[in-house]
Amino acid sequence: MTAGSAGIDLEVRHRPVQERGRVRFDAILSAARELLAECGLEGFTIEDVASRAGIPVGSVYQFFPNKFAIVAELDARDTEALVEDLVASSGRFRFGDDWQSETNDLIDLVAAHWVDDPTRRAVWLAMRSTAATRSLAAEHSRALVNTLLPMIQGLTEGQPLDEQVTICEVVVEMSQSLLHFSVSDGEPNPATVRELKRMLRAYLRAVSLR
């Protein structure tokens, strides 16, 4: 994605096909993820990424035009991993008679991604740093919305599609924001996750009665 008037190119320049290139590509991402968690987005440069990855600076620029593009790729991977997990577990979430327990289980599944990989918080936060990255983050969120939609439709049967999509958007944004908050001090906060479950159950109960 190119950020138009914002002028920030977020496109990967080259996706490697050969094994050597894939190893370097992954090393760049791993190094950038570590630096992002340690220093924040403003605290590192492409040169720092190259040094941490143990590769020439030119090799980083072969794949990425700037550090924002690296962060965008990290967020894309984080989103893809969560979508894959949701799809693989979709049979557990029918949102029928036992929808309240299913809501709790769904939040536990998503929360595990934030707890198991503390760097997810740094990536999520960095994606909100510019207009370009915020726009791309919204696209990634839509992938989560589209994944959740068939599940939520079991609870909102008969409601217009645009309203069902809005409900999913609220669920996604509420969950991601509060799960980010739940690990904001570097340690998981079960109380925040518990309150998120309570909020979502109340919200879904309300929308199911429309």
N, C-alpha and C positions, 0 to 999 in steps of 0.2 A: 504494500500500500504506500502510495506517495501522498504526503499530507497537503497537497494543493498549496493554498496561499500561506500555510504555515511553513512550507519549504523544508520539511523534514522527511527524508526518504526512509521509509520503514521496510522496504523490500529487501529480502535476502538476494544478494547479487548472484550467487551461484550455490546450488545444492549439489554436494559431491555425490558421485556415483561409485568411484573406486574406494576401496577400504582405507587407503592412506588418507584420502580426503575426508572421509567420514570420521576417522579418528581425530583429525585436526579440528573439524567442525564441532564435534562433541567436546573436545578439550577447551575450545573457545567458550562454549556455552557454560561449561562447568566452572571455568575460571571467572567468567563474568558473574555468574550466580553467587560465587563465594565473595567476590569483591562488593557486589551489590548489598549483600547481607552485612558485610563488615563496615563498609564506608558510606553506603547510600549512593544514589545516582550521581550526585555532584562530586563524590569523593574519589572517582577513578576515571582513567582515560583509556583509550584504545591501547596505548603503549603499556599501561598497567596490565591489561588483559593479556597481551602478547607475552609479557614477562612472566605472569602467573602460569600461563599455559605452556611456556617453554618453546614458543615458536616465533618466527620473525613477524614484525609488525605488518609487513606486506601480506602475509598469509591471512591475517585477520581481515584486512581490507579486500582481499580476494573474495571473501564471503559476505562481508557486511560493510555498508557505507559509513556507519557511525554506531555509537554505543546504544542509541535509541532503537535501532534495528535489532540489535542483540537482545535487548530487553523484550521487544515485541515477539521475537522468536521464543524466548523463555515463557512468556505468557501464553503463547499459542500452544506450547507443549504442555503447560500446566492445565490449560483448558481441555486439550485433547485427552489427557489422562483422566480427568474427571468425567468427561463425556463417556469415555470407554467404560469406566467403572459403573456409571449410571445405566448405560445400555445393557451391560452384562448382568446387572442386578434388577433390571426393569420388571422381571416377573414377580419380584417381591413387593412391588408398589402398584397395586391395582386401585388403591383408594376407594375400596368398597366399604363394607360394614366395619372393618377394623382400621379405618383410615387414620385414627389418632395414633395408634401404635406404629402404623406405617410411616407417619410423619416423623415420629421420634427416630425410627430406624434410618429414614432418609437423611435426617440431619446428622446422625452419627456417622453415616457413610461419608458425607461431605466434610464433616469436621475432621475426620481421620486424615484427609489430604493436607489440612492445615497443620495438624499436630505432627504428622510423620515427616513433613518437610518444612521446617521453620523458614526456609528461604522464600517460600511462596508469599509470605507477607511482604517481603522487600520487593518482589517482582510486582505484586498487586499494587503497591504504593507507587512504584516508579511509573507504572502505566497511567497514573493520574497526574503526571508532571507537566504534560504539554497538551495542547488541543489535538495534535495529531495522534498521540498515544491514547488519549481519552476516547477519541473516535474509534480507534482500533479495538480498545478494550470493550466498547459497546458492541462491536461486531462479535467479539468472543463471547460476550454475555448472551447474545442472541442464539449462539450455538447451544448454550445451556438451556435457554428458554425453549428452543425447539425440541430438545431432548425431554424436558419435563412435561411438555404440553400433553402428550397422550396420557400420561399418568393423571394429571390434574383434570383432564376432561372426564375421567370417571367420577369425579366429585362435583363437576359443574355441568352435568349433562343438560342439554337444552338451552344453555346460554349462548349468546352470539360468540363467534370465533374471536372477534377483536377483544371482547371482554375476557375471554379465557386466556388470550395472549397477555393482556395486561396483568391478570392475576399471576401468571407465571413470571412476568417481569418483576413484580413486587416480591414474589417469593425469592427469586434469584438475588436481587439487589439487597434485600433485607438479610438474607443468609450470608452472602459474601461480606457485607459490611460488618456484621456482628461477629462473624468468624475471624475476620481480620482483627477486630477489637479483642477477641478472646485470646489472642496470642501476642498482643501488642507489647507485653513486657518480657517476651522471650519464653514464657512458660504458658502451657495451656490453662485456661480458666474454666473449669467445668460449670461453675455457676452461670457464666454468660451463655454457655451452650444450653443449659437447662432453661434459662429465660427465653432464649430464642425458640426453643421447642414450644414453650407456653404461648408465645406471641403468634407463632405460625398456626398452632392448633386453633387459637381464637379467631385468627384471620380467616382460615379456611372454613371454619364452622360458619362464620358470617357470610362468606361469599356463596357457600353451598345452599343457603336459605333464601337467596334472591329469587 
